[in-house]
């Protein structure tokens, strides 16, 4: 709870957690443990949810190219 308040006041501490493909990645906050999907081509930044996890999980239809090899 306090971490979310700190992030609301001071901003998130972003880190790249997983590179999904060229131009897309999973981003997280080390302080409040929130996660987002980031896509450079569409300039979008949306909350990571179960649908993203299912798509990019091992065996998912959008699994990263590095993990398929």
C-alpha positions, 0 to 999 in steps of 0.5 A: 500500500505504501509502495503504491502511494510512493509511486503515485507521488514520486513515480515508478521505478521502471525496469525491463523484465522481458523483451518480447520481440523487436519493439515490444517488452514487458516492463515492471516497477521495482517499488510497487510490483506493477507490470505493463506491456510496452510497444514502440510501434504503436507508442502504447503502454498498457497494464500487463494482465492475464491475456498478455501473459497467456499470449507471451507465455512459453507455447503462446502464439506470440512467444518471443523469437529467442525462446522459440529457438 
